[in-house]
Each structure stands twice: as C-alpha cells, then as structure tokens.
Amino acid sequence: MLALHGWGRSHSDFDTALTGLVKTHPGTGAIALDLPGFGATPAPPESCGAAGYAEMVRPVLDECGPRVILVGHSFGGRIAVELAARFGEAVAALVLCGVPLLRRSDRPAARPALRYRIARGLHRRRLLGESTMERMRQRYGSADYRRATGVMRDVLVTAVNETYQDQLGRISRPVELVWGRQDDEVPVEVAERAAGLLADPRLTVLDGVGHDVPTEAPGALADAVVRQLRSP
C-alpha cells in the first residue's frame, strides 16, 4: 500500500491507519510519503499539477510493485487518480477520501475579486510593487494560498483548477470512496458523481466525520484497504 497525504499535511496522517493495518495483516507492505513541498521533502523545481506529481511519485510506485493499493487523501488523491489513469498496470486498487475529483455542483468556479484581478494585471506589467501585490494576495487568497510560498503557490493554483472526469473514465481498477458525511470542503455529492464515472466503485459514507478521514476515521480507511487485500 502506498499512501499520499493532503495539501499542507504529511505522511504522519496515516500513522494510525497503517499501524493497525500492519498489525492485523502481517507481511503487508505499507508506505506513506511526504510529497514534494511537504514534510521533509523539498518542493519541486517548477510548478506542476497532479500529473507532474504523479511522474515524481512513479519511481516509488514501481519500487512497491508489481500491484499496489494506492490510498489518497485530498491533494494526494488527485495524484493517485493520475497514477491509476496513466500507469494502471502497476495499480491493484484505489482508496480515496476527500478528493476534489470534480467541481462542486453547488459552488461554480469563482473568479477572483475585481480589485485583485486589477492588481494582478498591474503587477504583471511591473506597475505594482511586489510588497503591495503580496498584501493583496494575503487579503484575497485562500488560507492555503496565504500559507504557501514560492513554487508551491503556483502548484496550488494549478491543482485547484483541475478536474478529473477523463482520468476517472480510464480507471479500470476497483475504487473505494471513503467519505465523511460532514466534509464541507469536498461534499459527498462529489464522491457520488465521481462514482458514476468509475468502472468499479464502492462508496462508504461515514457519519460524524469531516474532511480529514485519515486522522478522524483511520479504522474505516484501513477497513477499505483490507477489503481490497482480500479481493481476488
């Protein structure tokens, strides 16, 4: 099993789930990465989206092979989907939780505030200084954007504008969708619509659980992996 964490998180989110899994299934190999730009891993040299991260993670996938269960939370799930769509022969199954696979139906893509768009245009033309532009970013950017620096800001902007309809349609492996019913960031309806695009989906909705399934419900995440371990 190869586990990929969410934005701003680290491999430690999976500690409880992996510990329980290894105890109940001795001999099972389980690895959780610090993705580039998070935890102990340096940021990528240039901006990229989930596909670029998939290329960076692929050598680890190959080392774990020949057939790997990919577990992805949020941003890590974006990467897991790209890996399964591109390198499906190396993937046995996916377990996804809180992944923004599709745009929310209740929240159309929002344009930045007019003042921010004007400031951005002036900054590109070198008519607005960097310090003033940074104040605008801090005022109008999301919490994740405000915390990000350097190339990671560009990575975030790229990722949040991606959707994965085509990739989901190319995945032939079983996909476990483990979702918190109280996930306000990526609501259950996103998982339900994604399931309709998958060849072999299973959706589990967890009452009383929000976005951070790996830390809020590690047992349910481990159970999903076990189901795939037992599959023929």
MDAnalysis code that builds the backbone (N, CA, C; Angstrom):
import MDAnalysis as mda
import numpy as np

u = mda.Universe.empty(696, n_residues=232, atom_resindex=np.repeat(np.arange(232), 3), trajectory=True)
u.add_TopologyAttr("name", ["N", "CA", "C"] * 232)
u.add_TopologyAttr("resid", np.arange(1, 233))
u.add_TopologyAttr("resname", ["MET", "LEU", "ALA", "LEU", "HIS", "GLY", "TRP", "GLY", "ARG", "SER", "HIS", "SER", "ASP", "PHE", "ASP", "THR", "ALA", "LEU", "THR", "GLY", "LEU", "VAL", "LYS", "THR", "HIS", "PRO", "GLY", "THR", "GLY", "ALA", "ILE", "ALA", "LEU", "ASP", "LEU", "PRO", "GLY", "PHE", "GLY", "ALA", "THR", "PRO", "ALA", "PRO", "PRO", "GLU", "SER", "CYS", "GLY", "ALA", "ALA", "GLY", "TYR", "ALA", "GLU", "MET", "VAL", "ARG", "PRO", "VAL", "LEU", "ASP", "GLU", "CYS", "GLY", "PRO", "ARG", "VAL", "ILE", "LEU", "VAL", "GLY", "HIS", "SER", "PHE", "GLY", "GLY", "ARG", "ILE", "ALA", "VAL", "GLU", "LEU", "ALA", "ALA", "ARG", "PHE", "GLY", "GLU", "ALA", "VAL", "ALA", "ALA", "LEU", "VAL", "LEU", "CYS", "GLY", "VAL", "PRO", "LEU", "LEU", "ARG", "ARG", "SER", "ASP", "ARG", "PRO", "ALA", "ALA", "ARG", "PRO", "ALA", "LEU", "ARG", "TYR", "ARG", "ILE", "ALA", "ARG", "GLY", "LEU", "HIS", "ARG", "ARG", "ARG", "LEU", "LEU", "GLY", "GLU", "SER", "THR", "MET", "GLU", "ARG", "MET", "ARG", "GLN", "ARG", "TYR", "GLY", "SER", "ALA", "ASP", "TYR", "ARG", "ARG", "ALA", "THR", "GLY", "VAL", "MET", "ARG", "ASP", "VAL", "LEU", "VAL", "THR", "ALA", "VAL", "ASN", "GLU", "THR", "TYR", "GLN", "ASP", "GLN", "LEU", "GLY", "ARG", "ILE", "SER", "ARG", "PRO", "VAL", "GLU", "LEU", "VAL", "TRP", "GLY", "ARG", "GLN", "ASP", "ASP", "GLU", "VAL", "PRO", "VAL", "GLU", "VAL", "ALA", "GLU", "ARG", "ALA", "ALA", "GLY", "LEU", "LEU", "ALA", "ASP", "PRO", "ARG", "LEU", "THR", "VAL", "LEU", "ASP", "GLY", "VAL", "GLY", "HIS", "ASP", "VAL", "PRO", "THR", "GLU", "ALA", "PRO", "GLY", "ALA", "LEU", "ALA", "ASP", "ALA", "VAL", "VAL", "ARG", "GLN", "LEU", "ARG", "SER", "PRO"])
u.atoms.positions = np.array([
    [0.833, -1.176, 0.000],
    [0.000, 0.000, 0.000],
    [0.879, 1.240, 0.000],
    [0.509, 2.214, -0.805],
    [1.219, 3.484, -0.886],
    [0.230, 4.596, -0.597],
    [0.485, 5.379, 0.445],
    [-0.451, 6.398, 0.897],
    [0.082, 7.801, 0.588],
    [-0.801, 8.657, 0.066],
    [-0.447, 10.012, -0.360],
    [-1.345, 11.001, 0.376],
    [-0.741, 11.923, 1.092],
    [-1.472, 12.819, 2.001],
    [-2.043, 14.043, 1.291],
    [-2.805, 14.809, 2.047],
    [-3.443, 16.005, 1.521],
    [-2.561, 17.239, 1.581],
    [-3.101, 18.342, 1.036],
    [-2.361, 19.608, 0.969],
    [-2.036, 20.109, 2.378],
    [-0.779, 20.495, 2.562],
    [-0.346, 21.037, 3.837],
    [-0.161, 20.004, 4.927],
    [-0.278, 18.745, 4.608],
    [-0.173, 17.672, 5.585],
    [1.143, 16.908, 5.393],
    [1.253, 15.738, 6.005],
    [2.459, 14.919, 5.854],
    [2.094, 13.449, 5.983],
    [3.111, 12.605, 5.842],
    [2.897, 11.155, 5.914],
    [2.299, 10.722, 7.247],
    [2.509, 11.518, 8.306],
    [2.067, 11.116, 9.645],
    [0.550, 11.017, 9.769],
    [-0.199, 11.611, 8.830],
    [-1.656, 11.484, 8.865],
    [-2.098, 10.024, 8.805],
    [-1.266, 9.167, 8.226],
    [-1.637, 7.765, 8.035],
    [-1.053, 6.845, 9.112],
    [-0.395, 7.402, 10.116],
    [0.290, 6.561, 11.103],
    [-0.657, 5.550, 11.753],
    [-1.802, 6.014, 12.229],
    [-2.716, 5.117, 12.943],
    [-3.282, 4.057, 12.017],
    [-3.710, 4.468, 10.828],
    [-4.282, 3.506, 9.880],
    [-3.260, 2.459, 9.473],
    [-2.037, 2.885, 9.197],
    [-1.009, 1.942, 8.756],
    [-0.584, 1.017, 9.877],
    [-0.470, 1.554, 11.094],
    [-0.080, 0.714, 12.226],
    [-1.098, -0.389, 12.453],
    [-2.376, -0.034, 12.429],
    [-3.423, -1.046, 12.608],
    [-3.434, -2.057, 11.495],
    [-3.207, -1.596, 10.267],
    [-3.215, -2.490, 9.114],
    [-2.092, -3.510, 9.202],
    [-0.910, -3.059, 9.533],
    [0.247, -3.961, 9.603],
    [0.082, -4.970, 10.739],
    [-0.535, -4.518, 11.852],
    [-0.756, -5.442, 12.974],
    [-1.736, -6.545, 12.612],
    [-2.794, -6.194, 11.908],
    [-3.813, -7.190, 11.581],
    [-3.471, -8.010, 10.349],
    [-2.577, -7.480, 9.521],
    [-2.173, -8.195, 8.301],
    [-0.645, -8.202, 8.198],
    [0.003, -9.013, 9.029],
    [1.469, -9.078, 8.997],
    [1.971, -9.424, 7.598],
    [3.064, -8.806, 7.231],
    [3.626, -9.041, 5.914],
    [3.147, -8.071, 4.864],
    [2.138, -7.277, 5.215],
    [1.662, -6.270, 4.268],
    [2.629, -5.085, 4.262],
    [3.120, -4.724, 3.105],
    [3.992, -3.564, 2.995],
    [3.155, -2.296, 2.904],
    [3.465, -1.314, 3.725],
    [2.691, -0.071, 3.744],
    [3.638, 1.111, 3.880],
    [3.542, 2.041, 2.946],
    [4.417, 3.218, 2.929],
    [3.550, 4.467, 2.779],
    [3.882, 5.494, 3.549],
    [3.272, 6.815, 3.376],
    [4.387, 7.809, 3.079],
    [4.194, 8.598, 2.047],
    [5.219, 9.549, 1.608],
    [4.974, 10.941, 2.161],
    [6.047, 11.729, 2.271],
    [5.953, 13.185, 2.304],
    [6.067, 13.643, 0.855],
    [4.984, 14.137, 0.309],
    [5.003, 14.582, -1.083],
    [5.906, 15.801, -1.254],
    [6.436, 16.034, -2.456],
    [7.304, 17.190, -2.683],
    [6.657, 18.506, -2.248],
    [7.384, 19.239, -1.405],
    [6.890, 20.503, -0.886],
    [6.254, 20.403, 0.476],
    [6.200, 19.191, 1.050],
    [5.559, 18.980, 2.342],
    [6.435, 18.091, 3.222],
    [6.270, 18.247, 4.531],
    [7.048, 17.437, 5.454],
    [8.539, 17.620, 5.225],
    [9.244, 16.505, 5.072],
    [10.698, 16.549, 4.916],
    [11.153, 16.595, 3.462],
    [10.219, 16.636, 2.519],
    [10.583, 16.570, 1.098],
    [10.614, 17.960, 0.480],
    [11.704, 18.328, -0.197],
    [11.790, 19.663, -0.817],
    [10.721, 19.875, -1.869],
    [10.430, 21.133, -2.129],
    [9.453, 21.490, -3.156],
    [9.964, 21.089, -4.535],
    [9.061, 20.869, -5.480],
    [9.505, 20.560, -6.848],
    [10.233, 21.753, -7.459],
    [11.084, 21.516, -8.448],
    [11.857, 22.616, -9.029],
    [11.001, 23.611, -9.799],
    [9.848, 23.177, -10.288],
    [8.972, 24.063, -11.033],
    [7.527, 23.662, -10.798],
    [6.631, 24.582, -11.120],
    [5.218, 24.339, -10.873],
    [4.688, 23.211, -11.749],
    [3.756, 22.440, -11.182],
    [3.085, 21.392, -11.936],
    [1.790, 21.061, -11.220],
    [0.938, 20.286, -11.879],
    [-0.291, 19.823, -11.275],
    [-0.181, 18.372, -10.850],
    [-1.330, 17.713, -10.724],
    [-1.338, 16.326, -10.257],
    [-0.573, 15.401, -11.188],
    [-0.619, 15.666, -12.496],
    [0.105, 14.810, -13.442],
    [1.611, 14.895, -13.207],
    [2.112, 16.100, -12.954],
    [3.536, 16.256, -12.660],
    [3.924, 15.550, -11.380],
    [3.077, 15.642, -10.366],
    [3.352, 14.924, -9.117],
    [3.315, 13.417, -9.338],
    [2.412, 12.952, -10.191],
    [2.364, 11.523, -10.487],
    [3.680, 11.037, -11.080],
    [4.263, 11.838, -11.949],
    [5.562, 11.467, -12.529],
    [6.642, 11.413, -11.453],
    [6.569, 12.327, -10.477],
    [7.567, 12.314, -9.402],
    [7.386, 11.120, -8.470],
    [6.146, 10.680, -8.290],
    [5.862, 9.560, -7.384],
    [6.037, 8.210, -8.076],
    [6.014, 8.191, -9.392],
    [6.039, 6.925, -10.110],
    [7.218, 6.021, -9.722],
    [8.439, 6.521, -9.541],
    [9.523, 5.603, -9.148],
    [9.223, 4.862, -7.849],
    [8.557, 5.505, -6.901],
    [8.181, 4.829, -5.659],
    [7.131, 3.771, -5.943],
    [6.165, 4.105, -6.789],
    [5.146, 3.127, -7.185],
    [5.802, 1.896, -7.803],
    [6.762, 2.114, -8.677],
    [7.448, 0.990, -9.325],
    [8.202, 0.138, -8.312],
    [8.812, 0.786, -7.327],
    [9.547, 0.041, -6.300],
    [8.602, -0.799, -5.436],
    [7.395, -0.303, -5.224],
    [6.430, -1.007, -4.378],
    [5.757, -2.163, -5.102],
    [5.806, -2.185, -6.426],
    [5.073, -3.105, -7.277],
    [5.218, -4.564, -6.916],
    [4.597, -5.429, -7.725],
    [4.020, -5.122, -9.031],
    [2.593, -4.577, -8.991],
    [1.819, -4.839, -7.932],
    [0.439, -4.341, -7.869],
    [0.256, -3.654, -6.523],
    [-0.081, -2.390, -6.540],
    [-0.101, -1.556, -5.337],
    [-1.503, -1.021, -5.095],
    [-1.931, -1.021, -3.841],
    [-3.148, -0.312, -3.452],
    [-2.756, 1.120, -3.130],
    [-3.282, 2.061, -3.881],
    [-2.999, 3.473, -3.667],
    [-4.058, 4.080, -2.757],
    [-3.618, 4.767, -1.728],
    [-4.523, 5.480, -0.825],
    [-4.237, 6.965, -0.968],
    [-5.265, 7.757, -1.263],
    [-5.049, 9.177, -1.467],
    [-6.080, 10.023, -0.748],
    [-5.592, 10.972, 0.031],
    [-6.483, 11.927, 0.708],
    [-6.334, 13.293, 0.067],
    [-7.439, 13.885, -0.342],
    [-7.469, 15.261, -0.843],
    [-6.455, 15.442, -1.981],
    [-5.459, 16.306, -1.816],
    [-4.464, 16.522, -2.869],
    [-3.782, 15.218, -3.257],
    [-3.481, 14.369, -2.283],
    [-2.857, 13.081, -2.590],
    [-3.735, 12.196, -3.441],
    [-5.065, 12.341, -3.287],
    [-5.979, 11.574, -4.116],
    [-5.967, 12.016, -5.567],
    [-5.747, 13.307, -5.798],
    [-5.585, 13.786, -7.174],
    [-4.434, 13.040, -7.854],
    [-3.341, 12.911, -7.116],
    [-2.147, 12.247, -7.654],
    [-2.414, 10.759, -7.857],
    [-3.107, 10.140, -6.898],
    [-3.423, 8.719, -7.022],
    [-4.262, 8.449, -8.270],
    [-5.210, 9.314, -8.565],
    [-6.042, 9.150, -9.759],
    [-5.203, 9.264, -11.025],
    [-4.292, 10.234, -11.042],
    [-3.404, 10.360, -12.208],
    [-2.526, 9.122, -12.361],
    [-2.011, 8.599, -11.272],
    [-1.183, 7.396, -11.343],
    [-1.984, 6.214, -11.896],
    [-3.208, 6.042, -11.408],
    [-4.015, 4.915, -11.862],
    [-4.422, 5.063, -13.323],
    [-4.684, 6.307, -13.747],
    [-5.073, 6.534, -15.144],
    [-3.896, 6.348, -16.088],
    [-2.702, 6.696, -15.642],
    [-1.521, 6.649, -16.501],
    [-0.788, 5.308, -16.427],
    [-0.725, 4.745, -15.242],
    [0.092, 3.551, -15.019],
    [-0.748, 2.456, -14.357],
    [-1.897, 2.193, -14.935],
    [-2.855, 1.277, -14.330],
    [-2.333, -0.127, -14.111],
    [-1.370, -0.540, -14.918],
    [-0.840, -1.900, -14.766],
    [-0.118, -2.094, -13.430],
    [0.310, -1.005, -12.817],
    [1.017, -1.090, -11.541],
    [0.085, -0.945, -10.343],
    [-1.200, -0.686, -10.588],
    [-2.148, -0.377, -9.523],
    [-3.159, -1.511, -9.386],
    [-3.354, -1.991, -8.148],
    [-4.351, -3.027, -7.886],
    [-5.710, -2.422, -7.567],
    [-5.718, -1.302, -6.823],
    [-6.961, -0.661, -6.413],
    [-6.625, 0.719, -5.854],
    [-7.670, 1.525, -5.701],
    [-7.515, 2.843, -5.088],
    [-8.465, 2.961, -3.903],
    [-7.996, 3.686, -2.883],
    [-8.843, 4.092, -1.763],
    [-8.714, 5.606, -1.675],
    [-9.813, 6.320, -1.914],
    [-9.790, 7.773, -1.992],
    [-10.705, 8.363, -0.935],
    [-10.275, 9.472, -0.328],
    [-11.119, 10.156, 0.652],
    [-10.921, 11.671, 0.539],
    [-12.027, 12.389, 0.492],
    [-11.975, 13.845, 0.456],
    [-11.247, 14.420, -0.730],
    [-11.338, 13.777, -1.882],
    [-10.586, 14.221, -3.062],
    [-11.481, 15.102, -3.942],
    [-11.047, 16.313, -4.291],
    [-11.844, 17.163, -5.179],
    [-11.723, 16.710, -6.632],
    [-12.369, 15.601, -6.919],
    [-12.255, 14.980, -8.240],
    [-12.997, 15.765, -9.309],
    [-14.099, 16.390, -8.901],
    [-14.948, 17.158, -9.799],
    [-15.313, 18.470, -9.112],
    [-15.710, 19.444, -9.893],
    [-16.140, 20.703, -9.284],
    [-17.466, 20.502, -8.549],
    [-17.605, 21.195, -7.433],
    [-18.835, 21.116, -6.668],
    [-20.001, 21.689, -7.464],
    [-21.117, 20.981, -7.467],
    [-22.283, 21.463, -8.198],
    [-22.917, 22.680, -7.537],
    [-22.682, 22.835, -6.229],
    [-23.271, 23.967, -5.505],
    [-22.346, 25.174, -5.433],
    [-21.191, 25.057, -6.070],
    [-20.222, 26.153, -5.983],
    [-19.509, 26.280, -7.322],
    [-20.079, 27.041, -8.271],
    [-19.421, 27.220, -9.570],
    [-18.062, 27.871, -9.399],
    [-17.194, 27.620, -10.379],
    [-15.839, 28.182, -10.329],
    [-15.912, 29.696, -10.110],
    [-15.254, 30.156, -9.075],
    [-15.322, 31.571, -8.711],
    [-14.154, 32.338, -9.324],
    [-14.447, 33.542, -9.772],
    [-13.388, 34.423, -10.259],
    [-12.837, 35.209, -9.080],
    [-11.552, 35.539, -9.112],
    [-11.003, 36.372, -8.055],
    [-11.706, 37.731, -8.020],
    [-11.640, 38.388, -6.881],
    [-12.243, 39.717, -6.731],
    [-11.669, 40.678, -7.774],
    [-12.505, 41.632, -8.208],
    [-12.091, 42.573, -9.245],
    [-10.825, 43.318, -8.844],
    [-10.751, 43.778, -7.604],
    [-9.565, 44.525, -7.161],
    [-8.316, 43.669, -7.273],
    [-8.464, 42.391, -6.948],
    [-7.303, 41.506, -7.043],
    [-6.901, 41.290, -8.499],
    [-7.874, 41.127, -9.391],
    [-7.558, 40.929, -10.802],
    [-6.857, 42.153, -11.386],
    [-7.322, 43.332, -10.983],
    [-6.669, 44.556, -11.456],
    [-5.235, 44.631, -10.934],
    [-5.066, 44.347, -9.644],
    [-3.719, 44.385, -9.057],
    [-2.801, 43.378, -9.736],
    [-3.327, 42.201, -10.029],
    [-2.517, 41.176, -10.682],
    [-2.069, 41.628, -12.068],
    [-2.979, 42.260, -12.800],
    [-2.618, 42.767, -14.120],
    [-1.552, 43.855, -14.039],
    [-1.692, 44.754, -13.076],
    [-0.691, 45.810, -12.906],
    [0.659, 45.234, -12.505],
    [0.618, 44.191, -11.654],
    [1.857, 43.560, -11.212],
    [2.571, 42.892, -12.378],
    [1.819, 42.262, -13.252],
    [2.429, 41.616, -14.420],
    [3.104, 42.642, -15.324],
    [2.547, 43.841, -15.353],
    [3.130, 44.903, -16.184],
    [4.176, 45.726, -15.431],
    [4.507, 45.245, -14.222],
    [5.509, 45.901, -13.375],
    [5.100, 47.319, -12.992],
    [3.794, 47.500, -12.850],
    [3.273, 48.799, -12.429],
    [2.837, 48.779, -10.966],
    [2.980, 47.615, -10.342],
    [2.643, 47.462, -8.933],
    [3.744, 46.662, -8.266],
    [4.259, 47.170, -7.148],
    [5.390, 46.536, -6.476],
    [5.025, 45.201, -5.841],
    [6.053, 44.393, -5.583],
    [5.844, 43.062, -5.029],
    [5.249, 43.123, -3.624],
    [5.676, 44.077, -2.811],
    [5.153, 44.151, -1.442],
    [3.657, 44.459, -1.448],
    [3.234, 45.367, -2.340],
    [1.810, 45.674, -2.435],
    [1.040, 44.474, -2.964],
    [1.616, 43.782, -3.944],
    [0.954, 42.609, -4.501],
    [0.810, 41.516, -3.448],
    [1.809, 41.358, -2.608],
    [1.733, 40.345, -1.559],
    [0.628, 40.684, -0.559],
    [0.445, 41.954, -0.264],
    [-0.657, 42.341, 0.617],
    [-2.003, 41.983, -0.006],
    [-2.112, 42.140, -1.318],
    [-3.343, 41.766, -1.997],
    [-3.547, 40.250, -1.946],
    [-2.463, 39.485, -2.109],
    [-2.573, 38.028, -2.024],
    [-3.045, 37.610, -0.628],
    [-2.477, 38.251, 0.388],
    [-2.848, 37.906, 1.756],
    [-4.295, 38.271, 2.049],
    [-4.780, 39.310, 1.418],
    [-6.156, 39.749, 1.663],
    [-7.171, 38.882, 0.930],
    [-6.870, 38.526, -0.321],
    [-7.866, 37.874, -1.160],
    [-7.631, 36.382, -1.373],
    [-6.454, 35.895, -1.042],
    [-6.171, 34.475, -1.268],
    [-6.794, 33.582, -0.213],
    [-6.952, 32.299, -0.543],
    [-7.449, 31.324, 0.422],
    [-6.423, 31.108, 1.525],
    [-6.835, 30.439, 2.591],
    [-5.910, 30.170, 3.691],
    [-4.720, 29.350, 3.210],
    [-4.973, 28.334, 2.380],
    [-3.876, 27.522, 1.844],
    [-2.949, 28.376, 0.989],
    [-3.528, 29.262, 0.190],
    [-2.705, 30.115, -0.679],
    [-1.861, 31.065, 0.157],
    [-2.436, 31.623, 1.196],
    [-1.680, 32.557, 2.039],
    [-0.510, 31.867, 2.729],
    [-0.713, 30.626, 3.116],
    [0.356, 29.896, 3.805],
    [1.435, 29.415, 2.848],
    [1.080, 29.178, 1.598],
    [2.053, 28.659, 0.625],
    [3.031, 29.750, 0.213],
    [4.221, 29.331, -0.153],
    [5.244, 30.279, -0.622],
    [5.911, 29.714, -1.875],
    [6.530, 30.608, -2.634],
    [7.328, 30.190, -3.781],
    [6.546, 29.360, -4.773],
    [7.188, 28.321, -5.268],
    [6.590, 27.491, -6.316],
    [5.332, 26.787, -5.830],
    [5.199, 26.568, -4.519],
    [4.035, 25.853, -4.012],
    [2.751, 26.643, -4.214],
    [2.841, 27.955, -4.267],
    [1.647, 28.736, -4.598],
    [1.187, 28.431, -6.019],
    [2.130, 28.341, -6.922],
    [1.783, 28.032, -8.312],
    [1.237, 26.613, -8.435],
    [1.798, 25.681, -7.676],
    [1.284, 24.312, -7.663],
    [-0.171, 24.304, -7.202],
    [-0.449, 25.047, -6.138],
    [-1.809, 25.090, -5.596],
    [-2.790, 25.658, -6.612],
    [-2.424, 26.750, -7.258],
    [-3.303, 27.367, -8.243],
    [-3.581, 26.391, -9.378],
    [-2.547, 25.689, -9.834],
    [-2.733, 24.706, -10.902],
    [-3.671, 23.589, -10.461],
    [-3.433, 23.052, -9.265],
    [-4.203, 21.899, -8.802],
    [-5.675, 22.241, -8.587],
    [-5.962, 23.377, -7.982],
    [-7.356, 23.674, -7.651],
    [-8.195, 23.943, -8.895],
    [-7.557, 24.167, -10.020],
    [-8.288, 24.388, -11.261],
    [-8.419, 23.128, -12.109],
    [-7.947, 22.002, -11.584],
    [-8.031, 20.739, -12.313],
    [-9.284, 19.960, -11.920],
    [-9.848, 19.238, -12.877],
    [-10.856, 18.219, -12.600],
    [-10.445, 16.954, -13.353],
    [-11.088, 15.829, -13.021],
    [-10.537, 14.542, -13.432],
    [-11.576, 13.625, -14.083],
    [-12.529, 14.200, -14.810],
    [-13.519, 13.364, -15.481],
    [-12.868, 12.343, -16.399],
    [-11.959, 12.783, -17.244],
    [-11.332, 11.880, -18.206],
    [-10.527, 10.793, -17.510],
    [-9.776, 11.189, -16.479],
    [-8.949, 10.211, -15.771],
    [-9.817, 9.152, -15.082],
    [-10.918, 9.569, -14.463],
    [-11.796, 8.614, -13.791],
    [-12.344, 7.593, -14.784],
    [-12.654, 8.044, -15.984],
    [-13.182, 7.150, -17.001],
    [-12.180, 6.142, -17.513],
    [-10.887, 6.419, -17.305],
    [-9.845, 5.489, -17.777],
    [-9.416, 4.481, -16.712],
    [-9.939, 4.595, -15.515],
    [-9.524, 3.707, -14.425],
    [-10.391, 2.456, -14.427],
    [-9.759, 1.302, -14.608],
    [-10.488, 0.032, -14.629],
    [-10.405, -0.703, -13.297],
    [-9.547, -0.264, -12.396],
    [-9.357, -0.954, -11.115],
    [-10.474, -0.598, -10.132],
    [-10.690, -1.431, -9.105],
    [-11.663, -1.084, -8.066],
    [-11.255, 0.205, -7.344],
    [-12.252, 1.013, -7.021],
    [-12.004, 2.272, -6.312],
    [-12.932, 2.353, -5.104],
    [-12.346, 2.422, -3.928],
    [-13.086, 2.651, -2.686],
    [-13.121, 4.163, -2.424],
    [-14.324, 4.703, -2.307],
    [-14.504, 6.110, -1.964],
    [-14.987, 6.158, -0.520],
    [-14.127, 6.648, 0.380],
    [-14.439, 6.680, 1.810],
    [-14.581, 8.149, 2.205],
    [-15.806, 8.558, 2.488],
    [-16.097, 9.996, 2.617],
    [-16.739, 10.328, 3.953],
    [-16.362, 11.476, 4.523],
    [-17.035, 11.984, 5.704],
    [-18.326, 12.695, 5.318],
    [-19.419, 12.335, 5.982],
    [-20.695, 12.985, 5.658],
    [-20.648, 14.473, 5.961],
    [-19.795, 14.871, 6.907],
    [-19.685, 16.284, 7.267],
    [-18.508, 16.974, 6.578],
    [-18.040, 16.413, 5.482],
    [-16.950, 17.043, 4.730],
    [-17.494, 18.298, 4.039],
    [-17.097, 19.466, 4.531],
    [-17.553, 20.730, 3.955],
    [-16.670, 21.188, 2.796],
    [-15.475, 20.642, 2.703],
    [-14.567, 21.037, 1.627],
    [-14.881, 20.298, 0.326],
    [-15.101, 18.994, 0.446],
    [-15.450, 18.174, -0.721],
    [-16.656, 17.319, -0.324],
    [-17.862, 17.829, -0.520],
    [-19.048, 17.125, -0.015],
    [-19.288, 15.791, -0.698],
    [-20.138, 14.988, -0.072],
    [-20.408, 13.631, -0.543],
    [-20.918, 13.622, -1.979],
    [-21.623, 14.653, -2.390],
    [-22.158, 14.656, -3.759],
    [-21.050, 14.589, -4.799],
    [-19.866, 15.100, -4.488],
    [-18.736, 14.981, -5.408],
    [-18.354, 13.505, -5.563],
    [-18.305, 12.791, -4.444],
    [-17.979, 11.356, -4.495],
    [-19.049, 10.581, -5.244],
    [-20.310, 10.936, -5.049],
    [-21.404, 10.238, -5.728],
    [-21.317, 10.428, -7.242],
    [-21.016, 11.649, -7.677],
    [-20.893, 11.892, -9.115],
    [-19.659, 11.199, -9.682],
    [-18.574, 11.203, -8.916],
    [-17.353, 10.523, -9.365],
    [-17.594, 9.025, -9.508],
    [-18.364, 8.443, -8.582],
    [-18.649, 7.008, -8.643],
    [-19.335, 6.645, -9.951],
    [-20.149, 7.551, -10.467],
    [-20.835, 7.286, -11.723],
    [-19.927, 7.240, -12.928],
    [-18.705, 7.725, -12.781],
    [-17.748, 7.723, -13.883],
    [-16.758, 6.559, -13.795],
    [-16.789, 5.826, -12.697],
    [-15.821, 4.760, -12.447],
    [-16.364, 3.403, -12.866],
    [-15.459, 2.514, -13.260],
    [-15.859, 1.182, -13.694],
    [-16.261, 0.290, -12.531],
    [-15.602, 0.432, -11.385],
    [-15.837, -0.484, -10.259],
    [-15.736, 0.295, -8.942],
    [-16.752, 1.136, -8.630],
    [-16.680, 1.952, -7.422],
    [-17.384, 1.314, -6.232],
    [-16.989, 1.727, -5.036],
    [-17.713, 1.424, -3.796],
    [-17.620, 2.664, -2.925],
    [-18.778, 3.214, -2.532],
    [-18.813, 4.429, -1.736],
    [-19.237, 4.099, -0.315],
    [-18.420, 4.518, 0.651],
    [-18.730, 4.385, 2.075],
    [-18.799, 5.787, 2.668],
    [-19.932, 6.138, 3.256],
    [-20.115, 7.462, 3.849],
    [-20.106, 7.313, 5.365],
    [-19.266, 8.112, 6.019],
    [-19.038, 7.998, 7.462],
    [-19.739, 9.128, 8.205],
    [-20.714, 8.788, 9.031],
    [-21.405, 9.797, 9.827],
    [-20.476, 10.390, 10.877],
    [-20.622, 11.692, 11.102],
    [-19.835, 12.354, 12.133],
    [-18.391, 12.610, 11.764],
    [-18.026, 12.393, 10.498],
    [-16.643, 12.569, 10.044],
    [-16.609, 13.688, 9.013],
    [-15.564, 14.522, 9.098],
    [-15.409, 15.627, 8.173],
    [-14.426, 15.311, 7.056],
    [-13.609, 16.304, 6.716],
    [-12.717, 16.183, 5.562],
    [-11.511, 15.290, 5.822],
    [-11.013, 15.292, 7.051],
    [-9.734, 14.625, 7.332],
    [-9.938, 13.175, 7.755],
    [-10.398, 12.367, 6.828],
    [-10.691, 10.961, 7.114],
    [-9.487, 10.206, 7.682],
    [-8.262, 10.399, 7.169],
    [-7.142, 9.609, 7.707],
    [-6.913, 9.782, 9.208],
    [-7.194, 10.984, 9.733],
    [-6.995, 11.208, 11.167],
    [-8.293, 11.090, 11.957],
    [-9.433, 11.343, 11.314],
    [-10.709, 11.263, 12.018],
    [-11.264, 9.841, 12.052],
    [-11.009, 9.076, 11.013],
    [-11.563, 7.714, 10.926],
    [-10.535, 6.756, 10.334],
    [-9.374, 6.608, 10.978],
    [-8.331, 5.734, 10.408],
    [-8.777, 4.280, 10.285],
    [-9.657, 3.832, 11.184],
    [-10.122, 2.453, 11.112],
    [-10.926, 2.176, 9.853],
    [-11.774, 3.139, 9.480],
    [-12.574, 2.970, 8.262],
    [-11.686, 2.956, 7.029],
    [-10.633, 3.762, 7.067],
    [-9.693, 3.774, 5.944],
    [-8.965, 2.434, 5.842],
    [-8.524, 1.916, 6.984],
    [-7.854, 0.618, 6.993],
    [-8.800, -0.491, 6.533],
    [-10.066, -0.403, 6.923],
    [-11.042, -1.425, 6.504],
    [-11.177, -1.457, 4.978],
    [-11.164, -0.280, 4.362],
    [-11.274, -0.231, 2.904],
    [-10.080, -0.889, 2.239],
    [-8.900, -0.680, 2.809],
    [-7.702, -1.319, 2.267],
    [-7.798, -2.838, 2.438],
    [-8.254, -3.268, 3.599],
    [-8.370, -4.710, 3.862],
    [-9.321, -5.364, 2.872],
    [-10.422, -4.692, 2.535],
    [-11.355, -5.258, 1.557],
    [-10.653, -5.527, 0.238],
    [-9.762, -4.615, -0.146],
    [-9.042, -4.790, -1.408],
    [-7.940, -5.842, -1.279],
    [-7.334, -5.945, -0.110],
    [-6.343, -7.005, 0.104],
    [-6.975, -8.381, -0.036],
    [-8.218, -8.502, 0.366],
    [-8.920, -9.794, 0.327],
    [-9.542, -10.079, -1.030],
    [-9.577, -9.075, -1.904],
    [-10.177, -9.287, -3.210],
    [-9.287, -10.195, -4.041],
    [-9.878, -11.023, -4.897],
    [-9.070, -11.928, -5.720],
    [-8.264, -11.153, -6.740],
])
